[in-house]
């Protein structure tokens, strides 16, 4: 079996490496921090990002992107705001790049597949997205994901057998845009659901927010060319339900803390791991405004992250004019 590369040794990247190594396959895991490379190789652990996992012996960490460039397939799991810089720093790129980060690039408004195509025009781009908590994947618990292949069924036939495991089941899609939009928008909505929890507004409110947030996801996705069926699947609705329901979600936890009265500036400066929704919300709101797409929940999260008081933002949402459910 040929080795597989994983670019990014945070919690999700390490969990994916552990999953890929579960059948004895060699996995090359790139980490930016030299001390983390040393720890993974010497101690079979990643105490900073995935402390409860005893890493498989076939995982080898490296700090040299050239090692990844020499492989056939690499999963790119860097934070969305750093993906362009990491790909630009690679001396070459594998034939197949599987994007596993969920977000929209601040400033440019690019989805990750656009970032990857600009940086690696000769690579075939796929997107892996769905309802996934890193610690559960690392532990081998059952997980299903969308694997959207820009290279069509030929790329799926190359990648799916390499990624699939008995407890990790990918489903094929050709809708790369839809897979990306589902993952990016749900992060913002998870912050909003965390606020509902932090304010103790109840389960009714959270269920309503998930449903109305999903409507916003559909409106934005359809305007950008995503397929409704994709957003109704694992990488849209499935991921939304998971991350809007648990403090295991970094975005939900961020929102919960905002609802409890902590400041966004404090939370963002103090977080060791990235809540991608905080970076995505402002650029998503701007894109929606430019396209005249109503996304009031996304706009509310953007206000919260800019320092607005949570109860006031919720009151403004509840005071919006009454309208038909299927309207904007």
N, C-alpha and C positions, 0 to 999 in steps of 0.2 A: 504493500500500500504506500502510495506517495504521501509525503507529509502535507499537512494543511497549515496555513498561516492564520494567525489571529493578531490583528493590529490593535493594541490597547489592552492593558492588563488591569482595568478597573473591575468592579464586581461583575458586570455583564460579560466583558471579554474573557475574564478568568473562568466564569461559569461555562461559557461556550467552549473554551479550550478543554475543560474537564469533561464536558459531554462528548466532544469529538474524540477524546482519548479513551473513552470508556470501552471501546472495542480493541484497544491496543494500538491504535493508529498513532504515529508520531505527530505531535503538534508543536509548531514553533510560535511562541507567544512573545510579541514585541511589547516592551515596557519602556517608557521614557526615563524612569528613575533607575540609575545604576544599582542603588541599594535594593530595589525591588527585584531586579534581575538576579542579583546574588542570592536573595532570600528564597526565591522560587526554586532556583537550581540547587541550593544547598540544603534547604529545609523542607521542600515540597509544601510550602505554605505561602499565603498572601494575607498576612495579618492586618494589613491596612484596609483592604477592600473586601475580602471574602474570608474572614477569620475562621469560620467553622469548617472549611473544606480541607481535607488532606489530598493534595493534588497528585494526580496520576504520575507514575514514573516516566511515561512517554511524553510528558510536557517538558519542553526545554525553552527557557526564556532567553531572549536576546535583546540587546540595545541597538542593534545594527539593522536599519531598514533594508539594506542590501540583501540580507538573509531572506527577508520576506519576498523581495522582488524576484528572487530566483525560483519561486514556487509557481505551481499552476493555478491554485485557488487560494485566496485570502479573504477572511472575514474582517471587515473594517469596523471597529467598535470604539473608535475615538469619539469624544464628545463632539456634537454636531458643529460647534463653533470652532473647533480645531481640525476638522477633517481636511479642509483644503490645504492647510499648512503641512500636515503630515503627508498627504499624497504628493504634494509638490516636492517634499524633501526626499521622496523615494527615487533612487537612480533609474528604476524601471518599474513596471507594474505587472503583476500576474495576469494571465489571460482572462481569468474570471475574478471579479471583485464583488463580494457580497456585502452590501451595506447594512449594518445592524444598529446604527444610531438613529434616533428619532428626533427630528427638529428641522428648523428652517434657519438658514444662515442670516444672522443679523447684518444689516447694511445692504446686502445684495438681494435678499428675499429668495435666494436659490434653495430649492430642495436638494437633498444630498445626492440624488442621482445626477442633477445638473452639475454640482460641484465635482463629482467623480468623472463625468464625461469631459469636463473642461481640463481636469488634471491628468486624466489617463484616457485619451481618446482612442487608443488601440485596444483597451480592455472591454470585455462584455460586462455589463452592469446588471446586478440583481439586487433585490431588497428582501431582507428577512425581517418580518415584523409579526407581532401577535401578542396575546396575553401571556407574558413571561415575567416571573420574578426570578432574579438570578440565583438566589439560594435554593429554590426548588429545582431549577434545571441542574445545578451542580450536584444536588442530592439524588438525581435520577428519577424525580417524580414525573408523572405523565404530563406532557406538554404538546400542544399542537400550534403550529404557526403557518403563516402565509409565506411562501417563497415566490416572489414576483420576479420574473425573468425577462429583462429587456431583450435578451437574445432568443426568446421564444422557447419552444419545446426542445430544441437541440441543446440549449444551455441547461434547461431543467434536467435533461437526461444525463448531463455531465455532473451537475452539482447535487441533485437530490440524493443519489446513492451515497455520496460522500458525507452528507449532513445527517441523513435519517438514522435514527437509532430506535430500538424497541420502545423507548419511552419518550422519544422526540420525533414527532410526526409532522413533516412539512406537507402543505397542500399547494398545488400549482396555481399560479395566476400569471397572466401576461400584463396586468395593470400595475406597472411600477408606480405611476403617479398616485393612484388610489392607495396603494400600500403605504406610501410615504405620508400622504395627507392624513390618513387615519392615525398613524403613530404620532405625528406632530400635533394635531389638534387635540387628541385625547390628553396629552400632557397638560395643556392649558386648562382643560375642563376638570382634570383631576385636582388642580389647585383650587378651583372653585368649590368642588365637593369637599375638600379638606376644610375650607372656610366654613361651610355649612356645619360640619362636624365640630369645629372649634367653637362656633357660636351656639352649639347645642340646639339647632333649629329642627332636628328630628328627621326621621326616615322618610316621611312624606316629601319634605323639601328636597332631600337628596335624590329621591326617585324622579321627582319633577325636573330637577336640574340635569340629571343624566339624559332624560328624554328630550328636553329642550336643547341641551348641548349637542346631542346627536343630530338634531335638526340643523343646527349651525354647521356641523361637520358635513352633512349632506349638501347643504347649499354651497359651501365653499368648494367641496370636492367636485360637484357637478359643474360648477363654473370653470374649474381648472381642467376639466376633461376626464375626471375619475369616473369609474363605473359604480353605480349604486350598489351592485351586487358585491363589489369589493368592500365597500364601506359597511355593508351589512354583515360582513364575515369576521374572521378572526382578527384581522389587523385593524378593523374599525370598531364595530360594536363590541366584539369580544374583548379587545384590549381596553376599551372605554369602561366596561363594567368592572374589570379587574382593578384598574388603577384608581377608580373612583370609590373603591370600597374597602381599602386597607391601608394602614399606616406602613406597610411594607413598601408602598409606593413613595418615592422621594418627593414627587410632586404633591401628592395628597398630604404628606407630612408637613411640607412647606405651607400649604394652605391652612391646615389645622393650626399651626403656630400663628399664622396671620390672624385667624379668627379668634385666637386666644389673647390677642393684643400685642404680640411681639412685632417689631418693625421689620419691614422687608430688607432694609439696608443691613441690619444686624444679622438677619438670618442668612442672607446671601454671602456675607463676608465670613461667616462662621461655618459654612457647610463644607465638609471634606469631599462629599460627592456632589455631582451636578444634578440639579433639578432642571431638566432641559426646558420645561414649560415656562420658566421664568425668562429665559432668553427668547423663546418663541413668541410669547404673547404680544409684545409690542410690534414686532415685524408682521405677525399674522393680522393684528388689528389694522395696520397700515395697508396691507395688501387687500383686506376686505373693504376698507374704506375706498381705496382706489378703484375697486371693481363694483362699488355700490352694493355690497353684500351685507345684509343685516347679521351681525354677530354680537349681540348685546352682552352675552356672558363673557366672551373673549375681551370685549371692551372693559367690562367690570374688573376682570382679573388684571388687566393692564393698569387700571387706576389704582388698584390695591398695591401692586408692585411699585407704583410711583409714590406711595405713601398715604393714599386715602384711607380713611377709617372704615373698618369692615362693615359695621352695622349701617352706616350711611350708604355705602355702596349697595348693600342688600335692599335697603329701603327704596333706593332709586330703581332697582330692577323690578321690585314688586309694584311700583307706581307707574310702570309703563302702560300705555293705552291698551284697553281690552281689544282683542282681535280674534279672528278664526285661528284654530290651531295650525292649520296647514299654510297660513300666510307667513310672510316675513316678519 
